[in-house]
Amino acid sequence: MSATTLKFQNTLTREKEVFSPIDPSNVRMYACGPTVYDYAHIGNARPVVAFDVLFRLLRLVYGADHVTYVRNITDIDDKINARAKESGITIRELTDGTAEIYRADMAALGALPPSEEPRATEHVAGMIAMIESLIEKGHAYEAEGHVLFSVPSMPNYGGLSRRNRDELVAGARVEVAPYKRDPADFVLWKPSDAETPGWESPWGFGRPGWHIECSAMSARYLGEEFDIHAGGLDLIFPHHENEIAQSCCAHGTERMARTWLHNGFVTVEGEKMSKSLGNFYTVHDLLKEWQGETIRFHLLSTHYRAPLDFSKDGLKEAKAALDRFYLVLRDAGDDLPDAKPDAELVAALADDLNTPLAIARLHALATEANKATDPKKKAALQASMKASGALMGLFGSDPEAWFKWTPGGEGGLEDAEIDDLVERRLAARKAKDFAEADRIRDELAAAGIVLEDGAGGTAWRRA
């Protein structure tokens, strides 16, 4: 195990704390995954990318075999039921297809697959068992085919969100129902009709509430108490608050997770994301125009806890920054020495995942590599930059492929046509026909192709 000290801002305590895992040989983290009824939008992608960096950092510090990352798939949901009915397909067909696209889109953003990816539908028995335990311990009750968690049964309910009793009821997305004993009580189980998916239970044919799903799945794979629970700021209340209530009351523990991490909100082009505003960006659609690494870099350019305004201008800036890094790596060839990530960059990530500071360090390494005149020193800096980028899920492309990438289905010059024009320009220069050489360069420039003449010949890249 590395001697690197990790510090994270813990939402539970509102303090930045030194991270000390329960068991360093099995560091355990959970993040709330997608509800698979539609393509993931850029707001859904932010926690995936941010906590992928966390996963990579934990693997570096504790060893890849000593970190377990669980990210669930929510495939029980009223929105799923409605979308499947509207589309005329089965719920399983909808959720299987959407989950497959989600995995492919997140992989395109450079996110490693989690250690475990449980589906809610495959863990209903565990949810029923947890609900039975809550009833038995006096923390839940049955009413009109529903089972509800009794919020007054947990004196310290609200500890994560720090909301008082009146705020919890007034400001919450609380369903008003006559069968509730208390307005703040929330659903653990609800009845299903013949057209709605359901499972047999001690309370009749029905389905679990949203919150109980994560409590049951995290306990199944990570235990009653684990190290890190992560998710978006919007999940603090009611979802994460209710997870804590269910888990602690069912297991008789003081805590569910020791450290809670939450990423900030995402706006798009300066506005709240909305289909009516035309700024509803799905990852699937963005990947038709931009390389996944460009999207990832834009997401990492702002600290994960800060608000992020995602924009096309931000993507252009991310692409320009990555072009600079890939130019440094293009010059390196394939024979770089083995290297570890740069210590300053690791220190930046170890301090509450400070990705903007880590990116600044990558720029510093690129500058040093460009200035280096000694080949060995230059290669060492290039190797350090590549290893450091890998820790952040960057620089995974071959530099030539990076520069020659073009948006899918877009017109323009093919690679072979560009190669042919570069050869013709070279022949014109040898024949001292500089007018023709300049004409070809201008033709390529108009098509968005940048030429770089060097001692080893002429390289090209798409602007």
C-alpha positions as CSV (number, residue, x, y, z in Angstrom):
1,M,0.0,0.0,0.0
2,S,1.2,3.5,-0.9
3,A,1.9,6.1,1.8
4,T,-0.3,8.6,-0.1
5,T,-2.7,10.4,2.3
6,L,-6.2,10.9,0.8
7,K,-8.5,13.6,2.0
8,F,-12.2,14.0,1.0
9,Q,-14.9,16.5,1.8
10,N,-17.4,14.3,3.7
11,T,-21.0,15.5,3.2
12,L,-22.0,13.8,6.4
13,T,-19.6,15.8,8.6
14,R,-19.3,18.9,6.3
15,E,-15.5,18.6,6.8
16,K,-12.5,17.6,4.8
17,E,-11.3,14.4,6.4
18,V,-8.3,12.1,6.1
19,F,-9.6,8.9,4.5
20,S,-9.0,5.8,6.5
21,P,-10.7,2.7,5.1
22,I,-12.4,0.1,7.4
23,D,-10.2,-2.6,5.8
24,P,-7.3,-1.4,3.6
25,S,-7.3,-4.8,1.9
26,N,-10.9,-4.3,0.7
27,V,-11.7,-0.6,0.2
28,R,-15.4,-0.5,-0.7
29,M,-17.4,2.2,-2.6
30,Y,-20.9,2.6,-3.9
31,A,-22.3,5.0,-6.4
32,C,-25.9,5.3,-7.5
33,G,-26.2,4.2,-11.1
34,P,-28.7,5.0,-13.9
35,T,-32.4,4.4,-14.2
36,V,-32.4,2.7,-17.6
37,Y,-35.4,4.1,-19.5
38,D,-33.5,6.6,-21.8
39,Y,-30.0,7.7,-22.9
40,A,-27.8,9.2,-20.2
41,H,-27.5,13.0,-20.3
42,I,-24.4,15.0,-19.5
43,G,-25.7,15.5,-15.9
44,N,-25.8,11.7,-15.5
45,A,-22.2,11.4,-16.9
46,R,-20.6,13.9,-14.5
47,P,-20.7,11.5,-11.4
48,V,-19.6,8.6,-13.5
49,V,-16.5,10.5,-14.7
50,A,-15.7,12.1,-11.3
51,F,-16.0,8.9,-9.3
52,D,-14.1,7.0,-12.0
53,V,-11.1,9.2,-11.1
54,L,-11.8,8.3,-7.5
55,F,-11.9,4.6,-8.4
56,R,-8.6,4.9,-10.3
57,L,-7.0,6.8,-7.4
58,L,-8.0,4.2,-4.8
59,R,-6.6,1.4,-7.0
60,L,-3.3,3.3,-7.3
61,V,-3.1,3.8,-3.5
62,Y,-4.4,0.5,-2.2
63,G,-3.8,-1.8,-5.2
64,A,-6.2,-2.7,-8.0
65,D,-7.2,-6.0,-6.3
66,H,-8.1,-4.3,-3.0
67,V,-10.9,-1.9,-4.2
68,T,-14.5,-2.9,-4.8
69,Y,-16.7,-0.4,-6.7
70,V,-20.4,-1.1,-6.9
71,R,-22.6,0.9,-9.3
72,N,-26.2,-0.3,-9.6
73,I,-28.6,-0.4,-12.5
74,T,-32.1,0.7,-11.5
75,D,-34.5,-1.3,-13.7
76,I,-37.6,-1.1,-11.5
77,D,-39.2,2.3,-12.0
78,D,-42.5,3.9,-13.0
79,K,-40.8,5.8,-15.8
80,I,-39.5,2.5,-17.2
81,N,-43.0,1.0,-17.1
82,A,-44.5,4.0,-18.9
83,R,-41.7,4.2,-21.6
84,A,-41.9,0.4,-22.3
85,K,-45.7,0.6,-22.7
86,E,-45.4,3.7,-24.9
87,S,-42.8,1.9,-27.1
88,G,-44.7,-1.4,-27.3
89,I,-41.8,-3.5,-26.0
90,T,-41.3,-5.4,-22.8
91,I,-39.7,-3.8,-19.8
92,R,-36.7,-6.2,-20.0
93,E,-36.2,-5.4,-23.7
94,L,-36.2,-1.6,-22.8
95,T,-33.9,-1.9,-19.8
96,D,-31.5,-4.4,-21.5
97,G,-31.1,-2.2,-24.5
98,T,-30.7,1.0,-22.6
99,A,-28.3,-0.5,-20.1
100,E,-26.1,-1.7,-23.0
101,I,-26.0,1.7,-24.6
102,Y,-25.2,3.3,-21.2
103,R,-22.2,1.0,-20.7
104,A,-20.9,1.7,-24.2
105,D,-21.4,5.5,-23.7
106,M,-19.6,5.5,-20.4
107,A,-16.8,3.4,-21.7
108,A,-16.4,5.9,-24.6
109,L,-15.9,8.6,-21.8
110,G,-13.0,6.5,-20.5
111,A,-14.8,5.2,-17.4
112,L,-13.7,1.8,-16.1
113,P,-16.5,-0.7,-15.5
114,P,-17.4,-1.1,-11.9
115,S,-16.4,-4.2,-9.9
116,E,-20.0,-5.1,-9.6
117,E,-23.1,-3.8,-11.5
118,P,-26.1,-5.3,-9.8
119,R,-29.6,-4.9,-11.3
120,A,-32.5,-4.1,-9.0
121,T,-34.7,-6.8,-10.5
122,E,-32.2,-9.5,-9.5
123,H,-32.2,-8.4,-5.8
124,V,-35.8,-8.2,-4.9
125,A,-35.6,-11.1,-2.4
126,G,-32.9,-9.1,-0.5
127,M,-35.2,-6.0,-0.5
128,I,-38.1,-8.1,0.9
129,A,-35.9,-9.5,3.6
130,M,-34.7,-6.0,4.6
131,I,-38.3,-4.7,4.7
132,E,-39.3,-7.7,6.9
133,S,-36.5,-6.8,9.3
134,L,-37.6,-3.2,9.5
135,I,-41.1,-4.2,10.3
136,E,-39.9,-6.6,12.9
137,K,-37.8,-3.9,14.6
138,G,-40.6,-1.4,14.6
139,H,-39.2,0.9,11.9
140,A,-41.8,0.1,9.2
141,Y,-45.5,-0.7,9.0
142,E,-48.0,-2.1,6.5
143,A,-50.9,0.0,5.3
144,E,-53.3,-0.7,2.4
145,G,-50.9,-3.0,0.6
146,H,-48.0,-0.6,1.1
147,V,-45.2,-0.8,3.5
148,L,-43.8,2.5,4.8
149,F,-40.7,3.4,6.8
150,S,-41.7,5.2,10.0
151,V,-39.5,8.3,10.0
152,P,-40.3,9.2,13.7
153,S,-38.9,5.8,14.7
154,M,-35.4,7.0,13.9
155,P,-34.5,10.0,16.2
156,N,-31.5,11.1,14.2
157,Y,-33.2,11.0,10.8
158,G,-32.0,14.0,8.6
159,G,-28.4,13.9,9.7
160,L,-27.0,13.9,6.1
161,S,-29.1,16.7,4.7
162,R,-29.1,18.6,8.0
163,R,-32.8,19.5,7.5
164,N,-35.1,20.0,10.5
165,R,-38.4,18.2,10.8
166,D,-40.5,21.0,9.3
167,E,-38.2,21.4,6.4
168,L,-38.2,17.7,5.7
169,V,-41.9,17.7,5.1
170,A,-42.4,21.1,3.5
171,G,-39.4,21.0,1.1
172,A,-39.4,17.3,0.2
173,R,-40.8,15.5,-2.8
174,V,-43.1,13.8,-0.3
175,E,-46.1,11.8,-1.5
176,V,-49.3,12.7,0.4
177,A,-51.3,9.6,1.2
178,P,-54.1,8.9,3.7
179,Y,-52.5,5.6,4.8
180,K,-49.3,7.3,6.1
181,R,-49.0,7.6,9.9
182,D,-46.7,10.6,9.5
183,P,-46.3,12.9,6.4
184,A,-42.5,12.2,6.2
185,D,-42.9,8.4,6.1
186,F,-41.8,6.9,2.8
187,V,-42.6,3.9,0.7
188,L,-40.6,0.6,1.0
189,W,-43.1,-1.5,-1.0
190,K,-46.1,-0.7,-3.1
191,P,-48.8,-2.8,-4.8
192,S,-48.7,-3.6,-8.5
193,D,-51.7,-4.1,-10.8
194,A,-51.9,-6.8,-13.5
195,E,-50.1,-4.6,-16.1
196,T,-47.3,-3.4,-13.8
197,P,-44.2,-5.5,-12.9
198,G,-44.4,-7.1,-9.5
199,W,-43.2,-9.8,-7.2
200,E,-45.0,-11.9,-4.6
201,S,-44.3,-10.7,-1.1
202,P,-45.8,-11.1,2.4
203,W,-47.8,-7.9,1.6
204,G,-49.2,-9.1,-1.7
205,F,-48.1,-8.7,-5.3
206,G,-46.1,-5.5,-5.6
207,R,-42.7,-3.9,-6.2
208,P,-40.0,-2.1,-4.1
209,G,-39.7,1.6,-3.6
210,W,-36.6,3.3,-5.1
211,H,-34.6,3.9,-1.9
212,I,-34.7,0.3,-0.6
213,E,-33.1,-0.9,-3.8
214,C,-29.7,0.8,-3.1
215,S,-29.8,-0.2,0.6
216,A,-30.3,-3.9,-0.3
217,M,-27.7,-4.0,-3.1
218,S,-25.0,-2.1,-1.2
219,A,-25.4,-4.5,1.8
220,R,-25.2,-7.5,-0.5
221,Y,-21.9,-6.5,-2.1
222,L,-20.2,-4.2,0.4
223,G,-21.6,-5.2,3.8
224,E,-23.6,-3.4,6.4
225,E,-21.1,-0.6,6.7
226,F,-18.7,0.5,4.0
227,D,-16.2,3.2,3.1
228,I,-17.6,5.6,0.5
229,H,-21.0,6.3,-0.9
230,A,-21.0,8.7,-3.9
231,G,-23.6,10.5,-6.0
232,G,-25.0,13.7,-7.2
233,L,-25.9,16.6,-4.9
234,D,-29.6,16.1,-5.9
235,L,-29.6,12.7,-4.3
236,I,-28.7,13.9,-0.7
237,F,-32.4,14.2,0.1
238,P,-34.5,12.2,0.0
239,H,-32.6,9.3,-1.6
240,H,-29.4,9.1,0.4
241,E,-31.1,10.2,3.6
242,N,-33.6,7.4,3.2
243,E,-30.9,4.9,2.3
244,I,-29.2,5.7,5.6
245,A,-32.4,5.3,7.6
246,Q,-33.3,1.9,6.1
247,S,-29.8,0.5,6.3
248,C,-28.9,1.7,9.8
249,C,-32.3,0.7,11.2
250,A,-32.3,-2.7,9.5
251,H,-28.7,-3.6,10.5
252,G,-28.6,-1.8,13.9
253,T,-25.5,0.2,12.8
254,E,-24.6,3.8,13.5
255,R,-23.5,4.4,9.9
256,M,-24.2,3.1,6.4
257,A,-21.1,4.6,4.8
258,R,-18.3,6.5,6.6
259,T,-17.7,9.0,3.8
260,W,-20.3,10.6,1.5
261,L,-19.2,12.4,-1.6
262,H,-21.5,14.5,-3.8
263,N,-20.8,16.2,-7.1
264,G,-22.2,19.6,-8.0
265,F,-25.0,20.4,-10.4
266,V,-24.6,20.7,-14.1
267,T,-26.1,23.5,-16.3
268,V,-25.8,23.5,-20.1
269,E,-25.0,26.6,-22.1
270,G,-25.7,28.7,-19.0
271,E,-29.2,27.3,-18.4
272,K,-30.8,24.4,-16.6
273,M,-30.9,21.5,-19.0
274,S,-34.3,21.2,-20.8
275,K,-35.5,19.7,-24.0
276,S,-37.6,22.8,-24.7
277,L,-34.5,25.0,-24.6
278,G,-32.6,22.7,-27.0
279,N,-29.8,22.2,-24.5
280,F,-30.6,18.6,-23.5
281,Y,-27.3,16.9,-24.3
282,T,-27.2,13.2,-24.2
283,V,-23.8,11.5,-24.1
284,H,-24.9,9.3,-27.0
285,D,-25.6,12.3,-29.2
286,L,-22.5,14.2,-28.1
287,L,-20.3,11.2,-29.1
288,K,-21.4,11.7,-32.7
289,E,-19.7,15.1,-32.7
290,W,-16.9,14.8,-30.2
291,Q,-14.4,12.2,-29.0
292,G,-15.3,10.8,-25.6
293,E,-12.0,12.0,-24.1
294,T,-12.9,15.6,-25.1
295,I,-16.2,15.3,-23.2
296,R,-14.4,13.7,-20.2
297,F,-11.7,16.5,-20.1
298,H,-14.4,19.1,-20.1
299,L,-16.2,17.4,-17.2
300,L,-12.9,17.2,-15.2
301,S,-11.9,20.8,-15.9
302,T,-14.1,21.9,-13.0
303,H,-13.8,20.6,-9.4
304,Y,-16.3,17.8,-8.9
305,R,-18.1,19.6,-6.0
306,A,-18.4,22.9,-7.9
307,P,-21.3,23.7,-10.3
308,L,-20.3,23.0,-13.9
309,D,-21.6,24.8,-17.0
310,F,-21.2,22.3,-19.9
311,S,-21.0,24.0,-23.3
312,K,-19.9,23.6,-26.9
313,D,-17.3,26.3,-26.3
314,G,-16.0,24.3,-23.3
315,L,-15.7,21.2,-25.5
316,K,-13.7,23.3,-28.1
317,E,-11.3,24.4,-25.3
318,A,-11.0,20.8,-24.1
319,K,-10.2,19.6,-27.6
320,A,-7.5,22.3,-28.0
321,A,-5.9,21.3,-24.6
322,L,-5.9,17.6,-25.5
323,D,-4.4,18.4,-29.0
324,R,-1.5,20.1,-27.2
325,F,-1.0,17.0,-25.0
326,Y,-1.2,14.6,-27.9
327,L,1.3,16.7,-29.9
328,V,3.8,16.1,-27.1
329,L,3.0,12.4,-27.0
330,R,3.0,12.1,-30.8
331,D,6.6,13.2,-30.7
332,A,7.5,10.4,-28.2
333,G,7.0,7.4,-30.4
334,D,6.3,4.0,-28.9
335,D,9.4,3.4,-26.8
336,L,8.7,5.4,-23.7
337,P,10.3,4.3,-20.5
338,D,8.1,2.9,-17.7
339,A,6.9,5.7,-15.4
340,K,4.7,6.3,-12.4
341,P,2.2,9.2,-12.2
342,D,3.7,12.5,-11.3
343,A,3.8,13.0,-7.5
344,E,2.4,16.6,-7.7
345,L,-0.5,15.4,-9.8
346,V,-1.2,12.5,-7.4
347,A,-1.1,15.0,-4.5
348,A,-3.7,17.2,-6.3
349,L,-6.1,14.2,-6.8
350,A,-5.4,13.0,-3.2
351,D,-6.7,16.4,-2.0
352,D,-10.5,15.9,-2.6
353,L,-10.0,15.0,-6.3
354,N,-8.7,18.4,-7.4
355,T,-8.8,17.7,-11.1
356,P,-8.3,21.3,-12.2
357,L,-5.0,21.4,-10.3
358,A,-4.1,18.0,-11.7
359,I,-4.8,19.3,-15.3
360,A,-2.6,22.4,-14.5
361,R,0.2,19.9,-13.6
362,L,-0.3,18.1,-16.9
363,H,0.2,21.4,-18.7
364,A,3.4,22.0,-16.7
365,L,4.8,18.6,-17.7
366,A,3.9,19.2,-21.3
367,T,5.8,22.6,-21.2
368,E,8.8,20.9,-19.6
369,A,8.8,18.1,-22.2
370,N,8.6,20.7,-25.1
371,K,11.6,22.6,-23.6
372,A,13.7,19.6,-22.9
373,T,16.8,19.2,-25.1
374,D,18.2,16.1,-23.6
375,P,16.4,13.1,-25.3
376,K,16.4,11.0,-22.1
377,K,15.0,13.8,-20.0
378,K,12.4,14.5,-22.7
379,A,11.3,10.9,-22.8
380,A,11.1,10.7,-19.0
381,L,8.8,13.7,-18.9
382,Q,6.6,12.4,-21.8
383,A,6.3,9.0,-19.9
384,S,5.4,10.8,-16.7
385,M,2.8,12.8,-18.5
386,K,1.3,9.7,-20.1
387,A,1.2,7.8,-16.8
388,S,-0.3,10.8,-15.1
389,G,-3.0,11.2,-17.7
390,A,-3.8,7.5,-17.5
391,L,-4.6,8.0,-13.8
392,M,-7.2,10.5,-14.8
393,G,-8.5,8.3,-17.7
394,L,-6.8,10.5,-20.3
395,F,-4.4,9.9,-23.2
396,G,-5.8,6.5,-24.0
397,S,-5.8,7.1,-27.8
398,D,-3.0,6.6,-30.3
399,P,-1.8,10.1,-31.1
400,E,-2.1,9.5,-34.9
401,A,-5.7,8.1,-34.4
402,W,-6.5,11.1,-32.2
403,F,-5.5,13.7,-34.8
404,K,-7.2,11.8,-37.7
405,W,-10.5,11.2,-36.0
406,T,-13.5,12.7,-37.7
407,P,-17.2,12.9,-36.4
408,G,-19.2,9.9,-37.6
409,G,-20.9,10.3,-40.9
410,E,-19.3,13.7,-41.6
411,G,-18.2,14.5,-45.1
412,G,-14.8,15.8,-46.0
413,L,-11.5,14.4,-47.0
414,E,-10.7,10.7,-46.3
415,D,-7.4,9.8,-44.7
416,A,-6.1,8.3,-48.0
417,E,-7.0,11.5,-49.9
418,I,-5.1,13.6,-47.4
419,D,-2.1,11.3,-47.5
420,D,-2.2,11.7,-51.3
421,L,-2.3,15.5,-51.2
422,V,0.5,15.6,-48.6
423,E,2.6,13.5,-51.0
424,R,1.8,15.7,-54.0
425,R,2.8,18.8,-51.9
426,L,6.1,17.1,-51.0
427,A,6.8,16.4,-54.7
428,A,5.9,20.0,-55.6
429,R,8.3,21.3,-53.0
430,K,11.1,19.0,-54.3
431,A,10.4,20.4,-57.8
432,K,10.6,23.9,-56.3
433,D,7.0,24.5,-57.5
434,F,6.2,26.5,-54.3
435,A,3.0,28.0,-55.8
436,E,1.5,24.4,-56.2
437,A,2.8,23.4,-52.7
438,D,1.1,26.5,-51.2
439,R,-2.1,25.8,-53.1
440,I,-2.2,22.2,-51.7
441,R,-1.6,23.5,-48.2
442,D,-4.4,26.0,-48.6
443,E,-6.7,23.3,-49.9
444,L,-6.0,21.1,-46.9
445,A,-6.3,24.1,-44.5
446,A,-9.8,24.9,-46.0
447,A,-10.8,21.2,-45.3
448,G,-9.7,21.6,-41.6
449,I,-6.3,19.8,-42.0
450,V,-3.3,21.2,-40.3
451,L,0.2,20.3,-41.7
452,E,3.3,20.2,-39.5
453,D,6.6,20.1,-41.3
454,G,9.5,18.6,-39.3
455,A,12.8,16.9,-39.7
456,G,11.1,13.5,-40.1
457,G,8.7,14.7,-42.8
458,T,5.2,16.2,-42.8
459,A,2.6,15.1,-40.3
460,W,-1.1,16.1,-40.5
461,R,-4.0,16.4,-38.1
462,R,-7.6,17.4,-38.2
463,A,-8.1,20.8,-36.6
